Structure formats: C-alpha cells, structure tokens
Amino acid sequence: MYRLIFLSLFFVNSLFSYTFRSEDLEVFKELNINPAYAEEEVFKTVFNEYSSNYNISYYDSIFRKSALNMKVVRDEIQYENLPNGIFFVPLLESGFNNEIGSKNAPSGLWQIVPETGRTLKLRVDESIDERLDLVKSTGAATSYMIKYYKKLNKWYLAVIAYNCGEGRVVEAVNRAMIDKFLDENPDRANDITINSYKQILENSKRNRIGMNELYEINSVLTKMGMSFSFEYLARNNREKGYVPQSSLEYINKIIAFSILSNRDSFRSIDKKSRFEIAKVKAPKALQLKSIASAISMDFNQLKSLNKHIKKEVLPTDSKSYNIYIPKDKLDIYNERIFNIKPTPIKEEVKADNKNGKKVDSKPTIYIVKKGDTFESIAKKLKVDMKKLKNLDSKKSKTINIGDRIEVQK
C-alpha cells in the first residue's frame, strides 16, 4: 500500500516537473535555444535532478549566504540587459564564492585565470588581484560574454565560449554545420570543397588554426547554406566531441536553475544583503585597518568587501585606489578619510646571508641546453616565464641550444 502511494506521488511530481509553462519556455528563447529542446530527454533528466527537494535545499543554502555577491551580479545583468540565465554562471563557476585559488589557478566569483584577467584589464599582481573585486570582475566577465555574443550571435554559444574557450566553440560550430549538412544531404558526401574544410577542421588541433581563419571558414559555410542548432549539438556531442560534455551540461543547468527560480523554488534567492556597497577613492598606502577604525567599522567586514587588496594596504603606485564600503558609511568616510595617515613606504633591501649588506639584484644568464623550453627553464629556476628574455633571438617565443637567457629574479 505504502509503495503504491510512494509511486503515485513520484509520478505526480515527475509529471509536474516536466510540464513546462510558457514563462518556462521564455528561458530557452532568451538563450537563443529552440523551446522544443525542453522535450529532449537529456534536459528532462537534468531538470528532474535539480528540481529534487535535496538539490533545491542545497542551492538555497548557497543563495542564503551569498546575498551581497548575488546583488552585484544581478545589478550588472540588469544594467547590461543580459539574459537572466547569466545570473547562474557564477553559481556554477564558484558557488558565488569570491575566493582566491592557488597560483595561476582560476579565482573569484567568475573563476578567471590570471592571463584572462589581465586581458580583461584586471590588475593581477603581488599586491592586488582584481579578479576578487566583486564589481570590477563582474563587469569584466559580462563584457567577455557580450563580446562572444556579438561574434557568435547566440547567447548559449557565448556562455559555452566563456566556459571552454572561443576557439573551441568556433571550431565546434563549423564541424557541426558540416556534419548536419551532410546528414541532410548525403549525396554531397564526396563534395571536394566540403571535404577540404572538413579535413582542415579535423587537423585544426595539430595545425593550430588561427581564430580569424576559423571565423572565415564559418562565413563560407554559412554562405553555402549550412546551419546548426543547440539540439543538434546536444544530440551528437558524445559521439562527435564538439565541445566538452560538461559545457553542454553547464547550459542545461543554467536553464534548469532559471526555470526553478521563476517558479519561486528558491526562498533565499532574493534575500537582501545586510548593506549596499559604495565605491570610493582612497589615498595610496592606507591600511584597511586604519580605514576601518576611522569609519567605525569591523576590520574583517571591510576586508571581506575588499578581498582584491591582498596585503591589506592600498598600492603605492598611484595617487588613489578604489575600495568598497557600506553605503551608510559614506558620510563618515568623506569626513575622516584625509585625516588617516598612510603607511610608511619601506624600501626593499636584498641582503646576503652573511652580513646583511645590500646586494645588487643583477640578472643572471642561463645557457639553453638540449630539451629546454621557456617553461622548463622557468620551473627549474623558480621564476615567472615573463622574467626570461632571450638575448640571442628577436623571436621571444623560440629558443635554440646555446642561446643565452637573461633571468631577472
């Protein structure tokens, strides 16, 4: 009897989960995906998994602890008029957790690697890591996706590109266009032009096709009447390996979370932050502790708003630097900021181990040996690759046996 009741409840719950309403289908349209994809089994499986009571409770607990971070993301999405599903990208990337990773690892809400951070004009160095700047990193991440959208013309492709890389996505789109065209037109299987492009794309990883060439191929294929859809990508990805399977699951999860949010399944997703933040300019070399004391604020609280300031002191290489404070502290901040004394700047002195005298930090010279690469040399000498300079070649990316490499420690 109990088993029969349980099965009946399970059937009713599943039936409710799979009954998508018109507002649910708008989520697909926002991401430029055909709403018919809602009927695909692969999506239904994901939606059923994340609509379980356990998962709703689990993710609601994340939302409960992330009110401020969510507000920053939501404000940016509204300002840029982005699809609402973009809101869930930092949930999948970091669990809305704004923390630093290990050296060279992704960090922050949006899990940006150092190199990409610098490309996005985020400062990443020994004293500052703007990947942890809530507002600035969010603006940088969304601008990245907007750039991809303008190039790829589909929001789901822009999000996948953010997840696995632009080049991988453009190559995948080209391959899928050809495969779909040949599926629909088997009589063109021996077409010389089509096969030549197919061969180029199959060898792309080995031959490292440039981004411009990938886009040129895409333009040619489009003019030949080829197209593809997200449904085609999802159905054939496991066999064809167009993009990482995790990237497609990424899109399925974003859609599932968006629908569940629209259905008010998450109680804490609209939880108000304890305070609103304001961006202010602070004079160089000030300590966060001094600022916190001046505005009668808990130091750890101020530090949590400014995780991008790694050494708890503002940089000295500019007259001022932006920090975040609660909005209700603005008046007292403006009143007292110029009375705070900056931290004395100490000149770094390198000393030898014997008598503590200053020693010169002149670069050393390394002679390239067989099997050496810039990366292996950097690891061997425990320095950043950017501190290596080939004195014998104008082509900084190539080295030969016997070349002299300048090492700046």
MARROBA-726943 format. One line per field, with one value per residue: chain; x, y, z of N, C-alpha, C in turn. Coordinates in steps of 0.2 Angstrom, whole numbers, plus 5000, padded with zeros to 4 digits. Example, Ala and Ser with C-alpha at 12.3 -4.5 7.8 and 13.67 -1.06 7.14 Angstrom:
# MARROBA-726943
tiro c(A,A)
n.east c(5066,5064)
n.north c(4972,4989)
n.up c(5039,5035)
ca.east c(5062,5068)
ca.north c(4978,4995)
ca.up c(5039,5036)
c.east c(5066,5064)
c.north c(4984,5000)
c.up c(5039,5039)
This chain:
# MARROBA-726943
tiro c(A,A,A,A,A,A,A,A,A,A,A,A,A,A,A,A,A,A,A,A,A,A,A,A,A,A,A,A,A,A,A,A,A,A,A,A,A,A,A,A,A,A,A,A,A,A,A,A,A,A,A,A,A,A,A,A,A,A,A,A,A,A,A,A,A,A,A,A,A,A,A,A,A,A,A,A,A,A,A,A,A,A,A,A,A,A,A,A,A,A,A,A,A,A,A,A,A,A,A,A,A,A,A,A,A,A,A,A,A,A,A,A,A,A,A,A,A,A,A,A,A,A,A,A,A,A,A,A,A,A,A,A,A,A,A,A,A,A,A,A,A,A,A,A,A,A,A,A,A,A,A,A,A,A,A,A,A,A,A,A,A,A,A,A,A,A,A,A,A,A,A,A,A,A,A,A,A,A,A,A,A,A,A,A,A,A,A,A,A,A,A,A,A,A,A,A,A,A,A,A,A,A,A,A,A,A,A,A,A,A,A,A,A,A,A,A,A,A,A,A,A,A,A,A,A,A,A,A,A,A,A,A,A,A,A,A,A,A,A,A,A,A,A,A,A,A,A,A,A,A,A,A,A,A,A,A,A,A,A,A,A,A,A,A,A,A,A,A,A,A,A,A,A,A,A,A,A,A,A,A,A,A,A,A,A,A,A,A,A,A,A,A,A,A,A,A,A,A,A,A,A,A,A,A,A,A,A,A,A,A,A,A,A,A,A,A,A,A,A,A,A,A,A,A,A,A,A,A,A,A,A,A,A,A,A,A,A,A,A,A,A,A,A,A,A,A,A,A,A,A,A,A,A,A,A,A,A,A,A,A,A,A,A,A,A,A,A,A,A,A,A,A,A,A,A,A,A,A,A,A,A,A,A,A,A,A,A,A,A,A,A,A,A,A,A,A,A,A,A,A,A,A,A,A,A,A,A,A,A)
n.east c(5004,5009,5020,5013,5007,5019,5024,5014,5015,5028,5026,5017,5024,5035,5027,5023,5035,5039,5030,5031,5028,5023,5030,5041,5047,5052,5064,5072,5072,5078,5091,5093,5089,5079,5063,5058,5068,5066,5059,5068,5076,5088,5089,5077,5081,5092,5084,5075,5084,5089,5078,5074,5070,5081,5092,5086,5086,5099,5106,5098,5104,5116,5113,5107,5119,5125,5120,5125,5135,5127,5118,5127,5130,5117,5113,5122,5118,5105,5109,5116,5107,5106,5103,5093,5098,5111,5114,5116,5129,5140,5136,5138,5151,5158,5150,5145,5156,5168,5183,5201,5211,5224,5241,5241,5229,5211,5201,5190,5173,5169,5178,5191,5206,5223,5230,5219,5212,5221,5220,5207,5209,5210,5219,5232,5243,5257,5251,5238,5223,5212,5203,5196,5189,5173,5164,5171,5176,5165,5159,5169,5169,5156,5157,5165,5157,5148,5155,5158,5145,5142,5151,5147,5133,5124,5117,5119,5130,5139,5140,5145,5157,5163,5165,5173,5181,5184,5190,5188,5174,5171,5177,5170,5156,5158,5162,5150,5141,5145,5143,5129,5124,5128,5122,5109,5110,5115,5120,5130,5141,5154,5158,5171,5175,5168,5173,5187,5186,5182,5193,5202,5197,5197,5211,5214,5218,5231,5237,5235,5225,5222,5212,5205,5205,5196,5184,5183,5181,5169,5161,5161,5155,5142,5137,5136,5124,5124,5119,5116,5110,5107,5101,5105,5119,5118,5113,5122,5135,5141,5146,5153,5161,5161,5161,5167,5158,5154,5152,5140,5132,5132,5125,5112,5110,5110,5098,5089,5090,5086,5072,5067,5070,5061,5049,5049,5056,5067,5069,5078,5084,5081,5085,5089,5104,5115,5119,5121,5134,5146,5157,5172,5186,5202,5216,5233,5243,5236,5231,5220,5215,5217,5207,5196,5195,5194,5181,5173,5171,5170,5185,5187,5175,5176,5187,5182,5174,5184,5193,5201,5212,5226,5237,5232,5234,5234,5239,5254,5258,5250,5240,5228,5216,5203,5191,5178,5165,5152,5136,5130,5141,5146,5146,5153,5165,5169,5171,5182,5192,5204,5211,5217,5233,5245,5253,5270,5282,5292,5308,5313,5326,5339,5348,5364,5367,5377,5382,5371,5372,5367,5364,5367,5353,5356,5353,5354,5363,5357,5362,5355,5350,5350,5333,5327,5314,5305,5296,5301,5313,5309,5303,5313,5322,5314,5306,5295,5289,5288,5299,5310,5321,5326,5342,5348,5339,5327,5315,5305,5298,5304,5318,5335,5348,5361,5358,5358,5349,5342,5339,5329,5328)
n.north c(4994,5007,5007,5009,5021,5029,5028,5034,5047,5050,5049,5059,5070,5070,5072,5085,5092,5090,5097,5110,5128,5143,5154,5147,5142,5154,5155,5147,5154,5166,5162,5159,5147,5134,5132,5119,5111,5108,5096,5086,5072,5072,5085,5084,5075,5082,5093,5086,5081,5093,5098,5092,5090,5089,5095,5108,5113,5112,5121,5133,5135,5140,5152,5159,5162,5171,5184,5198,5196,5190,5201,5211,5204,5203,5216,5220,5212,5217,5230,5229,5222,5208,5191,5183,5170,5171,5175,5163,5159,5162,5154,5141,5142,5145,5144,5156,5160,5171,5169,5167,5157,5144,5148,5155,5148,5148,5161,5170,5175,5173,5164,5167,5165,5171,5176,5178,5187,5199,5201,5206,5218,5218,5221,5210,5206,5205,5213,5217,5209,5209,5201,5197,5208,5212,5220,5225,5213,5207,5215,5214,5200,5199,5208,5200,5190,5197,5201,5189,5185,5195,5191,5177,5177,5170,5167,5156,5150,5160,5159,5145,5147,5155,5146,5136,5141,5152,5148,5134,5133,5140,5131,5120,5123,5125,5112,5105,5111,5107,5093,5091,5096,5087,5076,5079,5080,5068,5065,5074,5070,5067,5079,5090,5103,5104,5093,5097,5107,5100,5092,5101,5106,5094,5093,5103,5105,5100,5107,5120,5131,5148,5160,5170,5163,5152,5159,5164,5152,5149,5159,5156,5143,5146,5154,5144,5139,5132,5127,5125,5119,5121,5109,5099,5099,5095,5082,5075,5077,5068,5058,5064,5074,5088,5099,5100,5089,5093,5107,5107,5102,5112,5122,5116,5116,5129,5133,5125,5130,5143,5141,5135,5145,5155,5149,5151,5142,5143,5150,5159,5166,5179,5186,5200,5210,5213,5226,5239,5242,5255,5263,5270,5282,5280,5287,5283,5270,5268,5259,5245,5242,5255,5262,5256,5258,5272,5274,5268,5254,5236,5227,5215,5214,5225,5220,5209,5215,5219,5210,5210,5217,5212,5213,5220,5233,5248,5250,5258,5264,5273,5288,5286,5273,5263,5257,5247,5252,5251,5258,5266,5271,5282,5296,5298,5292,5301,5312,5309,5303,5310,5312,5301,5293,5288,5272,5271,5270,5257,5254,5241,5230,5219,5207,5198,5182,5182,5195,5204,5215,5226,5219,5218,5216,5210,5203,5186,5174,5161,5147,5139,5122,5105,5100,5110,5122,5137,5136,5125,5130,5141,5134,5127,5136,5143,5154,5167,5165,5177,5183,5179,5182,5181,5183,5181,5180,5188,5183,5181,5170,5158,5147,5141,5128,5133,5147,5162,5165,5178,5180,5188,5189)
n.up c(5000,5005,4996,4984,4986,4987,4974,4966,4971,4966,4953,4950,4954,4945,4933,4935,4936,4922,4915,4906,4907,4898,4902,4907,4895,4890,4895,4887,4875,4878,4878,4865,4861,4854,4861,4860,4864,4877,4878,4876,4881,4888,4893,4902,4911,4918,4923,4931,4941,4947,4952,4963,4980,4988,4981,4979,4992,4995,4986,4989,5001,4998,4991,5002,5009,5001,4998,4995,4985,4975,4973,4967,4955,4949,4948,4938,4927,4925,4922,4910,4902,4900,4897,4909,4913,4914,4927,4934,4931,4939,4950,4945,4942,4954,4965,4970,4977,4982,4982,4982,4972,4970,4965,4948,4946,4942,4949,4961,4959,4946,4942,4935,4926,4929,4917,4908,4916,4915,4902,4902,4907,4921,4936,4941,4952,4964,4975,4972,4967,4955,4951,4962,4965,4967,4960,4949,4943,4939,4930,4920,4917,4912,4901,4893,4889,4882,4871,4865,4862,4852,4842,4840,4840,4847,4863,4870,4865,4868,4882,4883,4876,4886,4895,4890,4880,4866,4853,4853,4853,4841,4832,4834,4831,4817,4813,4817,4808,4796,4798,4800,4789,4779,4785,4781,4768,4760,4748,4745,4750,4745,4740,4735,4740,4752,4759,4760,4769,4780,4782,4786,4798,4805,4807,4815,4828,4828,4818,4823,4819,4816,4825,4816,4804,4807,4809,4796,4789,4795,4790,4776,4776,4780,4770,4761,4764,4776,4792,4810,4826,4844,4848,4839,4842,4855,4854,4847,4853,4862,4854,4843,4850,4850,4859,4876,4886,4898,4896,4889,4899,4907,4901,4902,4915,4919,4912,4919,4933,4930,4927,4938,4947,4942,4946,4959,4967,4975,4991,4996,4986,4983,4994,5004,5005,5019,5018,5007,4995,4992,4980,4983,4982,4989,4997,4992,4999,5011,5026,5027,5040,5046,5039,5042,5056,5056,5051,5060,5058,5058,5055,5049,5042,5033,5026,5020,5010,5002,4995,4985,4988,4992,5002,5012,5012,5003,4986,4981,4969,4963,4964,4971,4975,4971,4983,4993,5003,5016,5011,5020,5027,5020,5023,5035,5031,5020,5028,5037,5030,5025,5036,5039,5042,5030,5027,5031,5017,5015,5009,4999,5003,4997,5005,5008,5015,5025,5031,5030,5022,5008,4992,4975,4963,4950,4934,4930,4919,4909,4900,4886,4886,4878,4875,4883,4887,4887,4898,4905,4909,4917,4927,4933,4937,4946,4943,4936,4919,4912,4916,4909,4896,4880,4874,4862,4851,4841,4841,4853,4858,4854,4856,4855,4856,4866,4866,4875,4890,4899,4916,4927,4943)
ca.east c(5000,5014,5024,5009,5006,5025,5025,5009,5017,5033,5023,5014,5030,5038,5023,5023,5042,5040,5025,5034,5023,5025,5036,5047,5050,5055,5071,5076,5072,5082,5097,5093,5088,5073,5060,5057,5073,5063,5056,5074,5077,5094,5087,5072,5085,5095,5079,5072,5089,5090,5072,5073,5070,5088,5096,5084,5088,5107,5107,5095,5108,5121,5110,5106,5125,5128,5116,5129,5138,5121,5116,5131,5129,5110,5113,5126,5114,5100,5112,5118,5101,5108,5098,5093,5101,5119,5115,5118,5135,5145,5134,5141,5159,5162,5146,5145,5161,5173,5189,5207,5214,5232,5245,5239,5223,5205,5199,5184,5166,5169,5184,5195,5213,5227,5231,5212,5211,5225,5217,5201,5211,5210,5225,5233,5250,5258,5248,5231,5220,5205,5198,5192,5185,5166,5161,5175,5177,5158,5159,5174,5166,5150,5159,5168,5152,5145,5160,5157,5139,5142,5154,5144,5126,5119,5119,5121,5137,5144,5141,5149,5164,5166,5167,5178,5186,5181,5192,5185,5167,5170,5178,5164,5151,5160,5161,5143,5137,5146,5140,5122,5123,5129,5116,5103,5112,5121,5123,5136,5147,5160,5160,5178,5175,5166,5178,5193,5185,5181,5199,5206,5195,5199,5218,5215,5222,5238,5240,5233,5222,5221,5205,5202,5203,5190,5178,5182,5178,5162,5157,5160,5150,5135,5135,5134,5118,5124,5117,5116,5106,5109,5098,5109,5125,5117,5111,5128,5141,5145,5149,5157,5166,5162,5164,5167,5151,5152,5150,5133,5128,5133,5119,5106,5109,5108,5091,5085,5090,5082,5065,5066,5069,5055,5044,5050,5058,5072,5067,5083,5087,5080,5087,5093,5111,5115,5120,5123,5141,5148,5164,5176,5193,5206,5223,5238,5247,5232,5230,5212,5214,5216,5201,5190,5195,5191,5174,5170,5168,5174,5190,5186,5170,5179,5192,5178,5172,5190,5197,5206,5218,5229,5241,5228,5237,5232,5245,5258,5260,5245,5238,5222,5214,5196,5189,5171,5162,5144,5134,5128,5147,5149,5147,5159,5171,5171,5173,5188,5197,5210,5215,5221,5240,5247,5258,5277,5284,5299,5312,5316,5334,5341,5354,5367,5366,5382,5382,5366,5373,5363,5367,5363,5349,5358,5350,5359,5362,5357,5363,5350,5353,5345,5327,5325,5309,5305,5293,5305,5318,5306,5302,5320,5325,5308,5304,5289,5291,5289,5306,5315,5322,5332,5347,5351,5334,5322,5308,5305,5295,5308,5325,5339,5353,5367,5355,5358,5343,5343,5334,5328,5325)
ca.north c(5000,5012,5008,5012,5029,5032,5028,5038,5054,5051,5050,5066,5075,5070,5075,5092,5094,5090,5101,5117,5133,5147,5158,5142,5142,5160,5155,5144,5159,5171,5160,5158,5140,5132,5129,5112,5107,5106,5089,5082,5068,5074,5091,5082,5072,5087,5097,5082,5080,5099,5101,5087,5093,5089,5100,5114,5115,5113,5128,5138,5137,5144,5158,5162,5165,5175,5190,5203,5194,5190,5208,5214,5201,5204,5223,5220,5209,5222,5236,5227,5219,5202,5185,5181,5164,5173,5176,5157,5157,5162,5149,5135,5143,5146,5143,5163,5161,5175,5167,5166,5150,5144,5152,5153,5145,5152,5164,5175,5173,5171,5159,5170,5164,5177,5178,5181,5193,5204,5203,5210,5224,5217,5221,5204,5206,5203,5216,5217,5204,5212,5195,5196,5214,5210,5224,5225,5207,5205,5219,5211,5194,5200,5211,5195,5186,5201,5201,5182,5185,5199,5187,5171,5178,5166,5168,5149,5149,5165,5156,5140,5150,5158,5140,5131,5145,5154,5144,5128,5134,5141,5125,5115,5126,5123,5105,5103,5114,5102,5086,5092,5097,5080,5071,5081,5080,5063,5065,5078,5067,5067,5086,5091,5109,5102,5088,5100,5111,5095,5090,5107,5106,5088,5093,5110,5105,5098,5113,5126,5136,5154,5162,5173,5158,5149,5163,5164,5146,5149,5163,5152,5138,5150,5156,5138,5137,5127,5129,5120,5121,5118,5102,5095,5099,5091,5075,5072,5079,5062,5054,5069,5078,5095,5103,5096,5087,5097,5113,5107,5101,5119,5126,5113,5118,5136,5133,5122,5134,5149,5139,5134,5152,5158,5146,5153,5137,5145,5155,5164,5169,5187,5189,5206,5210,5217,5233,5241,5245,5261,5263,5276,5283,5281,5289,5277,5267,5267,5252,5244,5243,5262,5265,5253,5261,5279,5274,5264,5248,5230,5227,5209,5215,5229,5216,5204,5219,5221,5204,5211,5220,5206,5214,5224,5240,5251,5251,5265,5266,5278,5293,5284,5267,5261,5252,5247,5252,5251,5265,5270,5274,5287,5302,5297,5291,5308,5317,5307,5300,5313,5313,5295,5293,5282,5268,5272,5265,5254,5252,5234,5229,5212,5206,5192,5178,5183,5201,5208,5220,5226,5216,5220,5211,5210,5197,5180,5172,5154,5144,5134,5115,5101,5099,5116,5126,5143,5134,5121,5134,5145,5129,5125,5142,5145,5161,5168,5165,5184,5186,5176,5185,5178,5188,5179,5179,5193,5180,5179,5163,5152,5146,5136,5126,5138,5154,5165,5168,5183,5178,5193,5187)
ca.up c(5000,5005,4990,4979,4987,4985,4967,4964,4972,4962,4946,4950,4955,4938,4928,4937,4934,4915,4912,4906,4905,4893,4905,4907,4888,4888,4897,4881,4870,4880,4877,4858,4861,4852,4866,4859,4867,4883,4877,4875,4887,4891,4898,4907,4916,4922,4926,4936,4946,4951,4955,4969,4986,4991,4977,4980,4998,4995,4982,4993,5007,4995,4990,5008,5011,4995,4996,4993,4979,4970,4971,4962,4948,4947,4946,4932,4922,4923,4918,4903,4899,4898,4898,4916,4915,4915,4934,4937,4929,4945,4954,4943,4942,4961,4971,4972,4982,4980,4985,4978,4971,4970,4960,4941,4946,4942,4956,4961,4958,4939,4941,4930,4927,4929,4910,4905,4920,4913,4895,4903,4911,4928,4939,4945,4954,4971,4980,4970,4962,4954,4950,4968,4965,4966,4955,4943,4940,4936,4924,4915,4915,4907,4894,4889,4886,4877,4866,4862,4859,4846,4837,4839,4838,4851,4870,4873,4862,4872,4888,4882,4875,4892,4899,4887,4876,4860,4848,4854,4851,4833,4828,4835,4827,4810,4812,4817,4802,4790,4799,4800,4781,4776,4787,4777,4761,4760,4741,4744,4755,4741,4738,4736,4744,4759,4762,4761,4775,4785,4784,4789,4805,4809,4809,4817,4834,4826,4814,4826,4815,4819,4826,4810,4799,4809,4808,4789,4787,4797,4785,4770,4777,4781,4763,4757,4766,4781,4799,4815,4832,4850,4849,4836,4846,4861,4852,4844,4856,4865,4848,4839,4854,4848,4865,4882,4888,4904,4894,4887,4905,4910,4899,4904,4922,4919,4911,4925,4938,4929,4927,4946,4950,4940,4949,4966,4971,4980,4995,4998,4980,4983,5000,5004,5008,5025,5017,5000,4995,4988,4978,4985,4981,4995,4995,4992,5005,5018,5028,5028,5047,5048,5037,5046,5063,5055,5050,5065,5055,5059,5050,5045,5037,5027,5022,5016,5004,4998,4995,4980,4991,4995,5008,5017,5012,4996,4982,4981,4963,4960,4970,4974,4973,4973,4988,4994,5010,5016,5008,5026,5030,5016,5026,5040,5027,5017,5034,5040,5025,5024,5042,5040,5039,5026,5029,5028,5012,5016,5003,5000,5003,4997,5008,5008,5021,5030,5035,5030,5017,5002,4986,4968,4960,4943,4931,4929,4912,4908,4893,4884,4884,4874,4878,4887,4884,4892,4903,4909,4912,4922,4933,4935,4941,4950,4941,4931,4912,4910,4918,4905,4890,4875,4872,4855,4846,4841,4842,4860,4859,4852,4859,4852,4861,4866,4867,4882,4893,4904,4921,4931,4949)
c.east c(5004,5018,5020,5008,5013,5026,5020,5012,5023,5031,5020,5019,5033,5034,5023,5029,5042,5035,5028,5029,5027,5031,5042,5051,5053,5062,5075,5077,5077,5090,5098,5093,5081,5069,5058,5062,5071,5061,5062,5075,5083,5093,5082,5076,5088,5090,5076,5077,5089,5083,5070,5073,5077,5092,5093,5086,5095,5108,5104,5100,5114,5119,5109,5113,5128,5124,5119,5132,5132,5118,5120,5130,5122,5110,5117,5122,5108,5103,5113,5113,5103,5103,5099,5097,5109,5120,5118,5125,5140,5143,5138,5149,5162,5157,5145,5150,5167,5180,5195,5209,5221,5235,5243,5233,5217,5204,5193,5178,5165,5174,5188,5202,5217,5228,5225,5211,5215,5222,5211,5202,5210,5217,5226,5241,5251,5254,5240,5229,5213,5200,5193,5188,5178,5163,5165,5176,5170,5157,5164,5171,5160,5152,5162,5163,5148,5149,5159,5150,5139,5146,5150,5136,5121,5122,5122,5128,5142,5145,5146,5157,5167,5168,5172,5183,5183,5183,5189,5178,5166,5172,5173,5158,5152,5159,5154,5139,5138,5143,5132,5120,5123,5124,5110,5104,5117,5124,5129,5142,5154,5162,5167,5179,5173,5171,5185,5192,5185,5188,5203,5204,5197,5207,5219,5219,5229,5241,5239,5231,5220,5213,5201,5201,5197,5184,5177,5179,5170,5158,5156,5155,5143,5133,5133,5128,5118,5122,5117,5112,5109,5107,5103,5116,5124,5116,5118,5135,5145,5149,5154,5162,5166,5164,5164,5160,5149,5150,5142,5129,5127,5126,5113,5105,5107,5100,5087,5085,5086,5074,5063,5065,5063,5049,5044,5052,5063,5070,5072,5086,5087,5082,5091,5099,5110,5116,5122,5130,5141,5155,5167,5183,5196,5213,5228,5241,5243,5231,5222,5211,5212,5209,5195,5189,5192,5184,5170,5167,5173,5179,5189,5180,5172,5183,5188,5175,5178,5195,5202,5212,5221,5233,5238,5231,5236,5239,5248,5260,5255,5243,5232,5220,5207,5195,5181,5170,5155,5142,5132,5135,5150,5150,5153,5165,5174,5173,5180,5194,5204,5214,5218,5228,5241,5252,5265,5279,5291,5302,5315,5323,5335,5347,5357,5366,5371,5382,5377,5367,5369,5367,5363,5359,5350,5355,5356,5358,5362,5358,5359,5353,5348,5339,5324,5319,5309,5301,5297,5311,5315,5305,5308,5323,5320,5307,5298,5292,5292,5296,5312,5315,5328,5336,5349,5346,5329,5315,5308,5302,5299,5315,5328,5345,5359,5364,5357,5352,5344,5337,5334,5324,5322)
c.north c(5006,5013,5011,5019,5032,5033,5033,5046,5055,5053,5057,5071,5076,5073,5082,5095,5095,5094,5109,5122,5138,5152,5153,5142,5148,5160,5152,5150,5164,5169,5158,5150,5138,5129,5122,5108,5105,5099,5084,5078,5070,5080,5089,5079,5077,5091,5093,5082,5087,5101,5096,5092,5094,5095,5107,5117,5116,5120,5134,5140,5141,5151,5162,5165,5170,5181,5195,5202,5193,5196,5211,5211,5203,5211,5224,5218,5214,5228,5235,5224,5212,5197,5184,5175,5166,5173,5169,5155,5157,5156,5142,5136,5142,5145,5150,5164,5165,5174,5166,5159,5150,5148,5150,5149,5150,5155,5169,5171,5170,5166,5161,5168,5170,5180,5182,5187,5199,5206,5207,5216,5224,5217,5214,5204,5204,5207,5217,5212,5206,5207,5194,5203,5212,5213,5224,5219,5205,5209,5216,5204,5195,5203,5206,5191,5190,5201,5194,5182,5189,5195,5181,5171,5173,5166,5161,5148,5154,5162,5149,5142,5152,5152,5136,5135,5146,5150,5137,5128,5135,5135,5120,5117,5124,5116,5102,5105,5109,5095,5086,5093,5090,5075,5072,5080,5074,5062,5069,5076,5067,5074,5088,5097,5107,5098,5092,5104,5106,5093,5095,5107,5100,5089,5100,5110,5104,5104,5120,5132,5142,5156,5165,5168,5154,5152,5164,5158,5146,5153,5160,5147,5141,5152,5150,5135,5132,5131,5124,5123,5118,5111,5097,5094,5094,5084,5071,5073,5073,5058,5058,5073,5085,5100,5099,5095,5091,5104,5113,5106,5108,5123,5123,5115,5125,5137,5130,5127,5140,5147,5138,5141,5156,5155,5147,5147,5138,5151,5161,5168,5177,5190,5195,5206,5214,5224,5233,5244,5251,5261,5270,5276,5284,5283,5283,5276,5267,5260,5251,5244,5250,5265,5262,5256,5268,5279,5270,5257,5242,5229,5221,5210,5220,5225,5211,5208,5220,5216,5205,5214,5215,5207,5219,5231,5242,5252,5258,5268,5271,5282,5290,5277,5266,5256,5252,5248,5252,5258,5269,5273,5280,5293,5303,5296,5298,5313,5316,5305,5303,5315,5306,5295,5287,5278,5270,5267,5263,5252,5245,5233,5222,5212,5199,5188,5179,5189,5206,5214,5220,5223,5218,5214,5211,5203,5192,5178,5164,5152,5138,5127,5111,5099,5104,5119,5132,5140,5129,5125,5138,5140,5128,5130,5145,5152,5161,5168,5172,5187,5183,5180,5182,5183,5187,5179,5185,5190,5177,5173,5157,5153,5141,5134,5131,5145,5156,5168,5172,5181,5184,5190,5192)
c.up c(5000,4999,4984,4979,4985,4978,4963,4965,4967,4955,4945,4950,4948,4933,4929,4934,4926,4911,4912,4903,4901,4896,4906,4900,4886,4890,4891,4876,4871,4878,4870,4857,4859,4859,4866,4862,4874,4884,4876,4882,4891,4896,4903,4913,4921,4926,4932,4942,4950,4954,4961,4975,4989,4988,4978,4987,4998,4992,4986,4998,5004,4994,4997,5011,5006,4993,4993,4986,4973,4968,4966,4955,4945,4944,4939,4926,4920,4920,4911,4899,4896,4900,4906,4918,4916,4923,4937,4935,4935,4950,4952,4943,4949,4966,4974,4977,4980,4984,4980,4978,4972,4965,4953,4940,4945,4949,4955,4959,4951,4937,4935,4931,4926,4922,4907,4909,4917,4906,4896,4907,4918,4931,4943,4946,4961,4976,4978,4966,4961,4952,4956,4969,4963,4960,4948,4939,4936,4930,4918,4913,4910,4901,4890,4886,4881,4871,4862,4859,4852,4840,4835,4838,4842,4858,4872,4871,4866,4878,4888,4880,4881,4896,4897,4882,4869,4854,4848,4851,4843,4829,4829,4831,4819,4808,4812,4811,4797,4791,4798,4792,4778,4778,4783,4770,4759,4753,4740,4748,4751,4738,4740,4741,4751,4763,4764,4768,4781,4787,4788,4796,4809,4811,4812,4824,4833,4823,4817,4822,4819,4820,4820,4805,4801,4808,4800,4786,4789,4792,4778,4770,4777,4774,4759,4759,4772,4788,4804,4821,4838,4851,4845,4839,4852,4860,4850,4847,4859,4859,4845,4843,4852,4853,4871,4884,4894,4902,4892,4894,4908,4908,4901,4911,4923,4917,4916,4931,4937,4929,4935,4949,4949,4944,4957,4970,4976,4984,4996,4992,4980,4990,5000,5007,5014,5024,5009,5000,4990,4986,4980,4983,4988,4993,4996,4998,5012,5019,5029,5035,5049,5045,5041,5053,5062,5054,5054,5062,5057,5054,5046,5040,5031,5023,5017,5009,4999,4997,4990,4982,4995,5002,5013,5017,5004,4993,4982,4975,4959,4966,4974,4972,4975,4978,4989,5001,5010,5014,5014,5029,5026,5019,5031,5036,5024,5022,5036,5036,5025,5030,5044,5038,5035,5029,5027,5023,5014,5010,5004,4998,5002,5000,5007,5015,5027,5034,5034,5025,5011,4996,4980,4966,4952,4940,4930,4922,4912,4901,4892,4883,4880,4878,4882,4883,4889,4898,4908,4913,4918,4929,4937,4940,4946,4949,4937,4924,4910,4912,4914,4898,4886,4872,4864,4850,4847,4842,4849,4862,4857,4855,4855,4857,4860,4867,4874,4884,4899,4909,4926,4937,4953)
